[in-house]
Amino acid sequence: MGGFSPCVGGGRTGSAPWAGGGGGQRLPGPLARASLCLPPGPALPFPLQLPPSPLEVLIVWQRNLTALADGRLGPNGSVAVAPAYQNRLSVDPQGGTLTIAPVALQDAGPYTVEVFPLGGQVWRGDIQVEVYELVGNVSVTPPSLAVSEGAGSAALTCAPVRGTVTWTKDGQSLDQNPRYRLSAGTLQISRPDRNDSGTYNCTTRSPGSDSVLVPFPDGPEPPTISLSSDRDPEPRRYVRVNSTVGLGCRAPSDPPAQIYWSLADASDPLVPAQPDLTLPRVQLSQAGLYSCLASNPRTQRQLRATLILTVTRGSPPGSPFCSLDSVANGTALRFLCSWPGGSPAPSLSLQGLPGGGEQGVGPTLERTLSSPPPALNGTRVTCLGRHLAAEGNCSMTPEAPSGVSLSFQASLDPGGTVLLDLQCQGTYRPVEIAWAWDGAPLGPGGRYRVSADGARLTISNFTAPQDLGGYSVRCQNPLGSQESNLTLTGPSVSSWSLVRGSEPGSARLSWAVPEGSVVTGFLVQVPGSPGGRAAGEWQTLQTLGGATRSSTVGGLQPHTAYSFRLLPLLGAQPGLPGSLPVSSLSAASTLSPGAIAGIVLGSILGMILLLALLVLLIWFLRARWGESKVGVPPPPEHPGKEVWGQDTLLPANQMQG
């Protein structure tokens, strides 16, 4: 056991390795230490001093909870070693000693032994074994190193490499710096700077170390560029055309560094060699990459700094424009955002799309979704535009076709022929619209015209019955489709009414047109005509437009019966004779509202006047009666004459009464 040594900082602490289980006594033996460290060698025995026991003793050896050997101890004892370890492990059947020969690096680990005396106390013990490589003299190469700040890398090598190698700088452990790389005893420092200057020490797991001093030369330090503008508050974002721009380059160095500028304008042959650079009335051509080079002639070191100067003429006009199209034969949606006119170009981003947004720099940005999910229906997609001098946005909402319906309107062109417009209404975005007539597709050409958005179909020289029939429209996009149908019929009237008008000698006509009936006008007619024409002919009183649904006919004679006919027209084509409604009206003598009002007012005034005369007459009679009572002499002997004379003063009705 002479090759054993305690491990520095290794093993467990606070308990003895071979400790008895039940009573807490130590298992006797020379290995009463927490851990052992040893180099690879010919043999490693684990001797045991077992407590006396007259009975049979069982023993079990383990490493890392893996059984190594087990069996009985004693004069006739036998201990079996696991097959995987039979070539290097053995156990003494008398004393239980475990021997490893030869010892290899993989033999390191925790070892456990358990002793079971029959009828006695169970004993247990464990020990941590570490196997290390033998290390000779340790050295670091190169013994000294001079590097330039910003060089690609610097490397220090520790040799010989045995086991674990650690590095320190100025007595302190290296921090977790991504520029430090450790590999097989080599410390590599990428892009060293003056903060890396110091003494580096290499330590192996076994005693042995070496150190090296890494000095640092003079500068220059990495240069920095400052930027100013007489018109722009944030010149690092952008400067405007015709502003005066100043650039400054600073790089601490001993001796002071020499400064050289590289300009963005390739047509300028000058190479300024001073720390400060002025650009008066800057133009778009001067935008781009500016760099300053700092050079130290003593260290032969050169460092460069760069800056991008952005010159803008102005932001794009207005706001971003969004458009949504159906592409790939109606199987994909294309979202397009454009904001042209800015210098430099704006940055655009699409937000709200499945799978994340889309962004880019330029006047336009698009994203195509193949087989878009139904959940996209009704989802707003927003385009955000950002320019150096402005921001804007627009939005678009894809919608599956819904609420699709058809309507029509007939009109006359200047030549008198019929134009029929079929209009598709509904909610959809985007949409591809297909028209059909009696199941046959309709497209632009000949008498058919389709609007740019496809929602209107115009048929010129529309005639009946050639162009009548079933028309349909189908609206579809990658999110769905919907169809609407409309049957067009010839001109007709479904119902109408005829009543006397509010003016004397007038009649009021009202009517309705069936759904789908194509009408461009109406004729209001009466039978017969001046000049003694045949009685079966009709005289046209009024010519009305196709949108009219009521009319008043005046100039009718009192006490005369009239028959009226309403004739619907499609251009010059009349409606079918069998569908022409005919109605009669007797235009009796009537008073106008003014005449009726005059009669009523005259009657009221007459009654008021009559009542006034009656009151006056009563008052007069009562007055005369009072005089006769006071001073009138008795009546003469002939009263009839006198009475007659009084009676002639009464109204005729009173005389008769």
Buried (B, 14 or more C-beta within 10 A) or exposed (E): EEEBBEBEEBBEEEEBBBBBBEEEBEBBBEBBBBBBBBBBBEEBBBBBEBBEBEEBBBBBBBBEEEBBBBBBBEEEBEBEBBEEBEEBBBBBBEBBBBBBEEBEEEBBEBBBBBBBBEEBBEBBBBBBBBBBBEBEEBBBBEEEBEBBBBEEEBBBBBBBBBBEBBBBBEEEEBEEEEEBEEEEBBBBBBEBBEEBBBEBBBBBBBEBBBBBEBEBBBBBBBBBBBBBBEEBEEBBEBBBBEBBBBBBBBBBBEEEBBBBBEBBBEEEEEEBEEBEBEBEEBEEEBBBEBBBBBBBEEBEBBBBBEBEBBBBBBBBEEBBBBBBBBBEEBEBBBBBBBBBBBBBBBBBBBBBBEEEBBBBEEBBBBBBBEEBEEEBBEBEBBBBBBBBBBEBBBBBBBBBBEEBEBEBEBBBEEEEEBBBBBBBEBBBBBBBBBBBBEEEEBEEEEEBBBBEEBBBBBBBBBBBEEBBBEBBBBBBBBBBBBBBEBEBBBBBBEEBEBEBBEBBBBBBBEBEBBEBBBBBBBBBBBBBBEEEEEEEEBEEBBEBEBEBBEBEBEEBEEEEEBBBBBBBBBBEBBBEEEBBBEBEBEBEEBEEEEEEEEEEEEEEEEEEEEEEEEEEBEEEBEEEEEEEEEEEEEEEEEEEEEEEEEEEEEEEEEEEE
